[in-house]
Amino acid sequence: MQKLPRSIFISHGGGPLPLLGDERHHEMLVCLKDLAAAIPRPDAIVVVSAHWEEKRPTITAARNPSLIYDYSGFPAESYEIKYPCVGEPALADEIFHLFTARYIDAGLDEERGLDHGAFVPLKNMYPEADSPCVQVSLVDTLDPSTHIEVGRALGSLHKRNVVVIGSGFSFHNVRAFFAPDGSEGDRLNEAFEEWLQAACSGSHYSEEQRYELLARWSDAPGARYCHPREEHLLPLHVCYGLARSPCTKRMELTIMNKKSSMYVW
């Protein structure tokens, strides 16, 4: 039987659009469905979403998490989306202790629900909502090395048949999504994607070199065009930190007319 991946970085698209029939998300929807169908069903899911930042890594500990519709300007139906998965306070507590064991100051939040970085892709991947879900925040310093270390602390979760999903976007320049297509923007988009794929999958790098590449991601070609602010890239750092190895699979696709990618470890 195929093993459950240790971690998966997904590009989650624009707000609730993937669930509203937006054609620019067709490849993304197919990719996520195929990915979920190809791997064993996890006993629980841990999501690190680009849409939650705290001063320290914080874990949702609600038994029945609500949904946070953290977007605006979309049709009324987007505020009626349901994803009735349960939480798992015991897993949240375990994650808390994994952090403290590595001297990472962490917190538990028994009130916060799941934001759209979690429930939008999960509704597509696991529509039955039958796997418990816990969410972990980013750290608001947005330091890449910090997030690699956060991932390292989560390294033992795979022994519990738990998968960590980093939910972000390999391209996240909001203005560029709505700007006219241009050769310079397309060139920068493609250059960063090529760099990211090489950094995550290149077997010729040592893990020290890969760590350094991802820690200094903003030096990559096209980096700040693709990520004026880095919160949508950092879930990838968590996923890498958990595995500390080249990715086992990468998926190249187009989302909202931009080159994008997903990675499995």
Rosetta silent file (secondary structure, phi, psi, omega in degrees, C-alpha in Angstrom):
SEQUENCE: MQKLPRSIFISHGGGPLPLLGDERHHEMLVCLKDLAAAIPRPDAIVVVSAHWEEKRPTITAARNPSLIYDYSGFPAESYEIKYPCVGEPALADEIFHLFTARYIDAGLDEERGLDHGAFVPLKNMYPEADSPCVQVSLVDTLDPSTHIEVGRALGSLHKRNVVVIGSGFSFHNVRAFFAPDGSEGDRLNEAFEEWLQAACSGSHYSEEQRYELLARWSDAPGARYCHPREEHLLPLHVCYGLARSPCTKRMELTIMNKKSSMYVW
SCORE:     score description
SCORE:     0.000 S_00000001
   1 L     0.000  136.272  179.932    0.000    0.000    0.000 S_00000001
   2 L   -63.469  141.541  179.715    1.271    3.440   -0.885 S_00000001
   3 L   -79.294  151.735  173.233    2.421    5.496    2.079 S_00000001
   4 L   -70.572  133.555  177.382    0.767    8.739    3.061 S_00000001
   5 L   -58.720  153.863  176.335    3.015   11.694    2.130 S_00000001
   6 L   -73.103  -41.721 -179.614    4.725   13.473    4.992 S_00000001
   7 E  -154.782  155.601 -179.093    3.721   16.886    3.683 S_00000001
   8 E  -139.196  126.518  171.348    2.087   18.502    0.652 S_00000001
   9 E   -99.491  125.457  179.243    2.340   22.093   -0.516 S_00000001
  10 E  -118.195  148.623  168.549   -0.682   23.189   -2.537 S_00000001
  11 E   -94.655  116.901 -166.815   -1.484   26.344   -4.463 S_00000001
  12 L   -96.981    3.051  174.257   -5.024   27.069   -3.328 S_00000001
  13 L    80.445 -167.287 -173.553   -6.183   29.650   -5.861 S_00000001
  14 L   -98.584  107.422  175.382   -8.141   32.841   -5.375 S_00000001
  15 L    50.969 -134.413  179.837  -10.496   32.995   -2.397 S_00000001
  16 L   -88.009    3.673 -173.794  -13.646   30.877   -2.867 S_00000001
  17 H   -54.377  -36.842  179.587  -13.396   30.950   -6.687 S_00000001
  18 H   -58.888  -26.380 -178.692  -12.375   27.261   -6.979 S_00000001
  19 H   -94.766    0.746 -176.688  -15.757   26.301   -5.466 S_00000001
  20 L  -110.111   14.612  176.899  -17.746   28.728   -7.617 S_00000001
  21 L    80.340   18.881 -179.427  -17.068   27.164  -11.014 S_00000001
  22 L   -69.557  120.650 -174.919  -14.306   29.567  -12.061 S_00000001
  23 H   -64.661  -24.862 -179.099  -12.701   28.079  -15.189 S_00000001
  24 H   -70.797   -6.466  177.959   -9.289   29.554  -14.333 S_00000001
  25 H  -110.221   10.513 -175.933   -9.130   27.047  -11.465 S_00000001
  26 H   -60.649  -47.965 -179.588   -9.996   23.950  -13.493 S_00000001
  27 H   -60.903  -38.926  179.665   -6.443   22.555  -13.554 S_00000001
  28 H   -62.636  -45.215 -179.430   -6.115   23.183   -9.825 S_00000001
  29 H   -62.428  -43.852  178.898   -9.331   21.323   -9.019 S_00000001
  30 H   -63.196  -43.451 -178.829   -8.315   18.342  -11.144 S_00000001
  31 H   -61.555  -45.756 -178.292   -4.846   18.292   -9.600 S_00000001
  32 H   -68.227  -40.082  177.752   -6.144   18.327   -6.032 S_00000001
  33 H   -62.626  -45.819  179.942   -8.790   15.674   -6.694 S_00000001
  34 H   -63.436  -39.532  179.806   -6.253   13.403   -8.362 S_00000001
  35 H   -63.281  -47.199 -179.741   -3.779   13.937   -5.541 S_00000001
  36 H   -63.320  -36.762 -178.792   -6.313   13.053   -2.847 S_00000001
  37 H   -71.480  -24.122 -173.695   -7.435    9.971   -4.796 S_00000001
  38 H   -88.823   -9.267 -176.580   -3.848    8.733   -5.224 S_00000001
  39 L  -119.097  156.932  177.572   -2.846    8.682   -1.557 S_00000001
  40 L   -60.410  151.894  177.682   -4.199    6.789    1.477 S_00000001
  41 L   -69.617  125.019  179.732   -6.897    8.531    3.488 S_00000001
  42 L   -73.763  152.240  174.080   -5.270   10.326    6.438 S_00000001
  43 L   -74.444  -24.807  176.229   -6.527    9.805    9.966 S_00000001
  44 E  -159.331  159.585 -177.846   -6.218   13.563   10.451 S_00000001
  45 E  -125.424  132.284  172.910   -5.116   16.625    8.480 S_00000001
  46 E  -111.574  122.686 -178.362   -2.962   19.493    9.679 S_00000001
  47 E  -111.521  127.284  170.961   -3.214   22.615    7.525 S_00000001
  48 E  -104.664  107.573 -172.106   -0.712   25.463    7.611 S_00000001
  49 E  -102.300  144.109  175.454   -2.561   28.271    5.854 S_00000001
  50 E   -65.806  -11.495 -171.548   -1.210   31.497    4.379 S_00000001
  51 E  -102.351   20.648  176.052   -4.242   33.246    5.861 S_00000001
  52 E  -142.953  118.687  178.112   -3.398   33.018    9.555 S_00000001
  53 E  -125.596  136.362  176.448   -0.493   34.808   11.213 S_00000001
  54 E  -137.097  168.607  178.829    0.282   35.013   14.928 S_00000001
  55 L   -68.473  -22.311  177.961    3.241   36.110   17.032 S_00000001
  56 L  -141.607  157.588  176.696    3.952   32.430   17.747 S_00000001
  57 L   -56.675  125.515 -175.812    2.838   29.177   16.069 S_00000001
  58 E  -125.813  142.695 -172.386   -0.745   28.714   17.216 S_00000001
  59 E  -120.191  133.757  175.150   -2.921   25.618   16.837 S_00000001
  60 E   -70.202  134.310 -177.558   -6.694   25.385   16.563 S_00000001
  61 L  -127.225   19.537  178.801   -8.078   23.277   19.401 S_00000001
  62 L   -75.678  143.510  176.707  -11.838   23.548   18.799 S_00000001
  63 L   -74.382  -33.910 -179.988  -13.815   20.295   18.717 S_00000001
  64 L  -133.065   80.123 -173.799  -16.174   21.626   16.036 S_00000001
  65 L   -64.303  136.860  173.110  -14.373   24.418   14.198 S_00000001
  66 L   -76.900  176.705  174.165  -16.468   27.064   12.474 S_00000001
  67 E  -106.901  140.063  177.699  -15.562   28.459    9.052 S_00000001
  68 L  -105.886  113.291 -179.791  -14.035   31.900    8.648 S_00000001
  69 L   -87.412   75.008 -172.363  -15.160   33.551    5.403 S_00000001
  70 L   -87.850   57.094  175.434  -12.082   35.740    5.238 S_00000001
  71 L  -151.017  166.358 -178.656  -12.778   37.254    1.825 S_00000001
  72 L  -145.334  156.871  176.200  -15.043   39.972    0.514 S_00000001
  73 L    83.546   14.889 -179.245  -16.831   41.002   -2.651 S_00000001
  74 L  -105.166  165.342 -179.482  -17.886   37.506   -3.716 S_00000001
  75 L   -58.424  156.410 -176.512  -21.400   36.151   -4.433 S_00000001
  76 H   -55.277  -34.257 -177.804  -23.694   35.394   -1.494 S_00000001
  77 H   -62.092  -24.785 -178.432  -23.275   31.644   -2.018 S_00000001
  78 H   -71.892  -14.639  178.527  -19.588   31.924   -1.099 S_00000001
  79 H  -100.301    8.610  177.520  -20.606   32.859    2.458 S_00000001
  80 L  -118.350    7.547  177.947  -22.822   29.804    2.766 S_00000001
  81 L   -62.229  138.144  178.295  -20.155   27.186    2.006 S_00000001
  82 L  -118.704  143.693  171.891  -20.127   24.398    4.568 S_00000001
  83 L  -149.489   85.590 -168.433  -17.331   22.053    5.568 S_00000001
  84 L   -83.580   47.134  175.561  -18.441   20.248    8.735 S_00000001
  85 L   -73.407  159.218  175.280  -15.223   18.466    9.656 S_00000001
  86 L   -94.610  160.787  170.459  -14.416   17.996   13.313 S_00000001
  87 L   -90.315 -177.094  177.009  -11.336   19.219   15.082 S_00000001
  88 L  -144.321   86.255 -177.871   -9.056   17.066   17.215 S_00000001
  89 H   -54.657  -33.678  179.862   -8.026   18.774   20.461 S_00000001
  90 H   -65.524  -38.836  176.645   -5.786   15.842   21.404 S_00000001
  91 H   -67.942  -40.782  176.969   -3.812   16.265   18.186 S_00000001
  92 H   -57.835  -42.747  179.126   -3.636   20.016   18.760 S_00000001
  93 H   -65.913  -37.574  177.504   -2.181   19.341   22.203 S_00000001
  94 H   -63.128  -43.507  179.112    0.315   16.886   20.720 S_00000001
  95 H   -63.477  -41.205  176.374    1.458   19.498   18.205 S_00000001
  96 H   -54.388  -45.765 -178.314    1.798   22.040   21.012 S_00000001
  97 H   -73.137  -28.522  173.113    4.135   19.686   22.838 S_00000001
  98 H   -63.086  -39.198  177.340    6.113   18.947   19.649 S_00000001
  99 H   -66.677  -49.983 -176.069    6.806   22.669   19.429 S_00000001
 100 H   -65.602  -28.169  177.236    7.741   23.103   23.066 S_00000001
 101 H   -65.444  -23.942  177.136   10.026   20.067   22.895 S_00000001
 102 L  -103.904   19.826  176.961   12.065   22.003   20.320 S_00000001
 103 L    59.998   35.120  174.418   11.935   25.175   22.431 S_00000001
 104 L  -101.908  118.151  176.712    9.450   26.867   20.097 S_00000001
 105 L   -63.953  127.560 -174.452    7.012   29.083   21.963 S_00000001
 106 L  -139.109  169.465  179.735    3.527   28.012   20.834 S_00000001
 107 E  -144.200  161.806  175.135   -0.127   28.510   21.690 S_00000001
 108 E  -115.834  142.388  178.878   -3.528   26.825   21.510 S_00000001
 109 E  -127.967  110.122 -176.554   -6.713   28.562   20.333 S_00000001
 110 L   -87.586   -0.374 -176.503   -9.981   26.892   21.285 S_00000001
 111 L  -108.130  -34.053 -171.328  -12.144   29.518   19.538 S_00000001
 112 L   -68.852  141.901  175.383  -10.703   30.016   16.064 S_00000001
 113 L   -95.015 -159.380 -178.292  -12.234   28.215   13.105 S_00000001
 114 E  -101.037  130.022  178.422  -10.810   27.250    9.715 S_00000001
 115 L   -85.554  177.910 -172.686  -10.068   29.968    7.161 S_00000001
 116 H   -69.957  -19.026  173.537  -10.542   29.629    3.421 S_00000001
 117 H   -65.092  -19.713  176.291   -6.943   28.517    2.960 S_00000001
 118 H   -98.801  -56.413 -168.899   -8.056   25.348    4.723 S_00000001
 119 H   -75.224  -26.348  179.779  -11.713   24.713    3.905 S_00000001
 120 H   -67.183  -54.559  178.559  -11.673   25.647    0.192 S_00000001
 121 H   -67.360  -35.118 -179.286   -9.034   23.092   -0.905 S_00000001
 122 H   -66.372  -34.670  178.805  -10.196   20.476    1.619 S_00000001
 123 H   -64.759  -29.576  176.932  -13.769   20.660    0.339 S_00000001
 124 H   -80.946  -39.766 -176.626  -12.409   19.786   -3.085 S_00000001
 125 H   -77.671  -44.695 -175.357   -9.962   17.106   -1.905 S_00000001
 126 L  -130.503   71.266 -173.288  -12.077   15.484    0.812 S_00000001
 127 L   -61.655  -21.370 -179.948  -15.695   16.564    0.206 S_00000001
 128 L   -73.880  -13.423  178.990  -17.039   14.119    2.789 S_00000001
 129 L    53.533   39.393 -174.683  -15.278   16.138    5.534 S_00000001
 130 L  -103.697    9.663  172.860  -14.650   12.867    7.375 S_00000001
 131 L  -112.503  129.548  177.198  -11.052   13.475    8.478 S_00000001
 132 L   -57.465  148.028 -177.607  -10.456   15.667   11.548 S_00000001
 133 E  -131.380  133.793  174.314   -8.658   18.906   10.755 S_00000001
 134 E  -123.633  140.087  179.441   -6.338   21.072   12.832 S_00000001
 135 E  -112.981  143.611  178.295   -4.884   24.333   11.576 S_00000001
 136 E  -120.648  136.992 -177.342   -1.490   25.832   12.466 S_00000001
 137 E   -81.696  161.759  162.488   -0.665   29.512   12.011 S_00000001
 138 E   -76.710  168.718  172.835    2.289   31.173   10.384 S_00000001
 139 E  -100.980  131.847 -167.564    4.563   33.334   12.530 S_00000001
 140 L   -72.272   -3.571  170.174    4.042   37.004   11.765 S_00000001
 141 L   -69.553  -22.388 -177.452    7.760   37.762   11.403 S_00000001
 142 L    57.797   32.042  178.257    7.470   35.876    8.090 S_00000001
 143 L   -80.970  123.906 -175.927   11.027   34.644    8.563 S_00000001
 144 H   -63.517  -39.654 -179.545   11.667   31.677    6.240 S_00000001
 145 H   -63.989  -36.782  176.987   14.107   29.884    8.554 S_00000001
 146 H   -58.533  -40.948 -176.605   11.581   30.074   11.385 S_00000001
 147 H   -75.872  -29.058  171.880    9.035   28.294    9.227 S_00000001
 148 H   -64.303  -40.362  179.078   11.482   25.593    8.190 S_00000001
 149 H   -69.375  -34.815  173.632   12.052   24.968   11.900 S_00000001
 150 H   -58.904  -44.823  177.633    8.288   24.893   12.519 S_00000001
 151 H   -62.423  -40.906 -179.991    8.086   22.156    9.903 S_00000001
 152 H   -59.850  -37.082 -179.763   10.962   20.242   11.483 S_00000001
 153 H   -65.819  -24.284 -178.681    9.055   20.189   14.777 S_00000001
 154 L   -89.467    6.517 -169.137    6.113   18.500   13.038 S_00000001
 155 H   -59.883  -26.800 -176.160    8.282   15.739   11.611 S_00000001
 156 H   -86.589   -3.170 -174.729    6.923   12.864   13.686 S_00000001
 157 H   -64.624  -27.394 -177.741    3.257   13.378   12.719 S_00000001
 158 H   -64.074  -22.491  177.582    3.495   11.004    9.769 S_00000001
 159 H   -67.543  -17.887  179.736    3.860    8.123   12.246 S_00000001
 160 H   -99.643   14.023 -175.734    0.267    8.842   13.275 S_00000001
 161 L    58.165   41.394  176.883   -1.044    8.706    9.684 S_00000001
 162 E  -111.797  133.759  177.101   -1.407   12.481    9.756 S_00000001
 163 E  -107.250  139.753  175.036   -0.631   14.575    6.687 S_00000001
 164 E  -100.450  123.723  178.289    0.549   18.182    6.845 S_00000001
 165 E  -111.589  118.924  171.564   -0.792   20.369    4.042 S_00000001
 166 E   -89.247  114.276 -173.979    0.848   23.722    3.423 S_00000001
 167 E  -107.743  105.134  179.984   -1.844   25.815    1.771 S_00000001
 168 E  -145.278 -130.467 -179.550   -0.507   28.844   -0.056 S_00000001
 169 L  -167.916  126.060 -178.289    0.231   29.752   -3.662 S_00000001
 170 L   -71.770  -16.265  171.122    3.518   29.519   -5.556 S_00000001
 171 L  -128.619  124.894  179.967    2.544   32.772   -7.337 S_00000001
 172 L  -148.068   69.668  170.464    0.804   35.477   -5.337 S_00000001
 173 L  -113.154   98.142 -170.884    0.968   38.928   -6.875 S_00000001
 174 H   -60.262  -40.795  179.903   -2.667   40.025   -6.612 S_00000001
 175 H   -62.483  -37.602 -177.480   -2.294   43.004   -8.942 S_00000001
 176 H   -67.058  -28.102  177.913   -0.721   40.806  -11.590 S_00000001
 177 H   -61.363  -29.515 -173.745   -3.736   38.487  -11.597 S_00000001
 178 H  -111.357    4.210  177.690   -5.872   41.348  -12.878 S_00000001
 179 L   -88.810  156.388  175.551   -3.322   43.174  -15.034 S_00000001
 180 L   -59.096  146.165  177.817   -3.069   42.692  -18.801 S_00000001
 181 L   -59.371  138.437  179.000   -0.781   39.860  -19.824 S_00000001
 182 L  -143.732  146.381 -174.599    2.742   41.103  -20.417 S_00000001
 183 H   -64.839  -35.828 -178.612    5.917   39.442  -21.547 S_00000001
 184 H   -68.854  -44.417  177.485    8.027   40.808  -18.680 S_00000001
 185 H   -62.311  -41.859  179.031    5.602   39.612  -16.006 S_00000001
 186 H   -63.669  -38.390  179.758    5.308   36.225  -17.693 S_00000001
 187 H   -64.219  -43.435  179.846    9.094   35.963  -17.847 S_00000001
 188 H   -67.329  -39.142  176.102    9.447   36.698  -14.125 S_00000001
 189 H   -59.134  -49.431 -178.438    6.659   34.248  -13.294 S_00000001
 190 H   -66.860  -38.267 -179.260    8.344   31.490  -15.293 S_00000001
 191 H   -63.743  -42.817 -179.986   11.815   32.296  -13.926 S_00000001
 192 H   -69.234  -39.463  178.140   10.681   31.991  -10.319 S_00000001
 193 H   -61.253  -41.924  178.489    8.759   28.787  -11.007 S_00000001
 194 H   -62.319  -43.252  179.001   11.847   27.245  -12.608 S_00000001
 195 H   -63.610  -45.371 -176.796   13.947   28.252   -9.608 S_00000001
 196 H   -64.037  -41.851  179.412   11.394   26.948   -7.092 S_00000001
 197 H   -64.636  -40.486  178.175   11.049   23.614   -8.837 S_00000001
 198 H   -66.456  -41.642 -179.188   14.824   23.205   -8.950 S_00000001
 199 H   -63.559  -39.227 -175.922   15.192   24.183   -5.291 S_00000001
 200 H   -82.384  -28.523 -172.879   12.532   21.721   -4.137 S_00000001
 201 H  -114.146  -12.279 -174.719   13.366   18.780   -6.358 S_00000001
 202 L   -64.084  113.254 -177.677   17.042   19.065   -7.260 S_00000001
 203 L   -76.568  -11.266 -179.570   18.750   15.901   -6.007 S_00000001
 204 L   -81.123  -10.478  177.335   22.206   17.430   -6.569 S_00000001
 205 L   -85.080  140.963  165.941   21.716   19.805   -3.637 S_00000001
 206 L   -74.085  164.561  179.526   22.691   18.807   -0.124 S_00000001
 207 H   -69.507  -27.538  173.549   20.019   19.522    2.456 S_00000001
 208 H   -64.638  -41.762  178.148   22.196   22.306    3.850 S_00000001
 209 H   -67.196  -40.486 -179.830   22.263   23.877    0.386 S_00000001
 210 H   -64.900  -42.457  176.792   18.502   23.408   -0.066 S_00000001
 211 H   -55.819  -47.495 -177.770   17.867   24.965    3.336 S_00000001
 212 H   -65.053  -40.096  177.666   19.984   27.962    2.357 S_00000001
 213 H   -59.841  -48.465 -176.839   18.235   28.331   -0.997 S_00000001
 214 H   -71.825  -33.663  176.947   14.785   28.362    0.576 S_00000001
 215 H   -65.454  -31.351 -179.570   15.902   30.582    3.453 S_00000001
 216 L  -107.813   36.021 -175.659   17.181   33.106    0.863 S_00000001
 217 H   -55.716  -30.658 -175.605   14.265   32.637   -1.540 S_00000001
 218 H   -69.882  -10.312  174.572   13.942   36.394   -2.112 S_00000001
 219 H   -83.038   -8.886 -176.685   17.270   36.341   -3.998 S_00000001
 220 L   -70.358  153.709  177.672   15.739   34.093   -6.658 S_00000001
 221 L   -61.556  130.850  177.909   14.896   35.515  -10.105 S_00000001
 222 L    76.532    5.575 -171.221   11.413   37.021  -10.133 S_00000001
 223 H   -59.223  -51.642 -174.709   10.965   36.383   -6.408 S_00000001
 224 H   -79.375  -15.408  168.790    9.545   39.727   -5.354 S_00000001
 225 H   -71.742  -43.869 -178.394    7.402   40.040   -8.469 S_00000001
 226 H   -75.000  -29.461 -178.178    5.781   36.698   -7.663 S_00000001
 227 L  -137.730   79.551  174.813    5.626   37.360   -3.924 S_00000001
 228 L   -57.126  -32.830  171.082    5.519   41.054   -2.976 S_00000001
 229 L  -130.929  139.883 -162.804    4.664   39.684    0.477 S_00000001
 230 H   -91.929    5.834 -172.111    5.772   36.149    1.309 S_00000001
 231 H   -61.261  -27.178 -179.022    2.923   34.699    3.366 S_00000001
 232 H   -82.736  -11.436  176.339    1.684   32.510    0.499 S_00000001
 233 L   -93.164  -29.797 -171.567    5.101   30.933   -0.012 S_00000001
 234 H   -63.262  -28.415  173.140    5.949   30.165    3.629 S_00000001
 235 H   -57.780  -27.343  175.484    3.653   27.126    3.972 S_00000001
 236 H   -65.704  -38.623  178.871    6.064   25.515    1.494 S_00000001
 237 H   -62.751  -38.017  177.074    8.928   26.167    3.915 S_00000001
 238 H   -63.556  -45.221  179.940    7.008   24.349    6.633 S_00000001
 239 H   -60.705  -43.190  177.952    6.426   21.396    4.312 S_00000001
 240 H   -65.204  -44.162 -178.071   10.095   21.247    3.398 S_00000001
 241 H   -58.150  -34.490  178.804   11.212   21.598    7.017 S_00000001
 242 H   -65.170  -40.240 -174.028    9.129   18.573    7.963 S_00000001
 243 H   -93.857  -36.911 -176.722   10.751   16.344    5.313 S_00000001
 244 L    48.573   52.761  179.822   14.237   17.873    4.864 S_00000001
 245 L  -158.812  167.338  172.686   14.625   16.085    1.535 S_00000001
 246 L   -62.540  149.919  176.465   13.931   16.671   -2.153 S_00000001
 247 L   -64.046  153.880  179.157   10.249   16.546   -2.984 S_00000001
 248 L   -92.394  -17.687 -179.948    8.994   13.218   -4.311 S_00000001
 249 E  -156.548  139.145  172.150    6.547   14.752   -6.780 S_00000001
 250 E  -128.493  147.687 -177.851    5.920   18.154   -8.295 S_00000001
 251 E  -125.713  121.829  178.631    2.907   19.265  -10.283 S_00000001
 252 E  -100.543  134.273 -177.898    3.063   22.141  -12.749 S_00000001
 253 E  -156.061  173.032  177.080   -0.178   23.879  -13.639 S_00000001
 254 E  -114.587  127.368  177.406   -1.805   27.159  -14.568 S_00000001
 255 E  -129.034  127.344 -179.323   -4.056   28.949  -12.069 S_00000001
 256 L    51.508   39.793  175.762   -5.682   32.289  -12.872 S_00000001
 257 L    68.353   18.542  177.888   -3.510   32.428  -15.997 S_00000001
 258 E  -122.164  143.977  174.893   -0.261   32.201  -14.029 S_00000001
 259 E   -63.224  131.159 -177.475    2.319   29.427  -13.895 S_00000001
 260 E  -142.423  172.147 -178.206    1.976   27.682  -10.539 S_00000001
 261 E  -155.149  160.255  175.136    3.121   24.508   -8.830 S_00000001
 262 E  -134.559  155.649 -173.524    2.458   22.039   -6.023 S_00000001
 263 E  -139.454  140.818  178.575    4.884   19.720   -4.228 S_00000001
 264 E  -119.122  133.178  174.286    4.656   16.413   -2.395 S_00000001
 265 L  -117.648    0.000    0.000    7.214   15.183    0.162 S_00000001
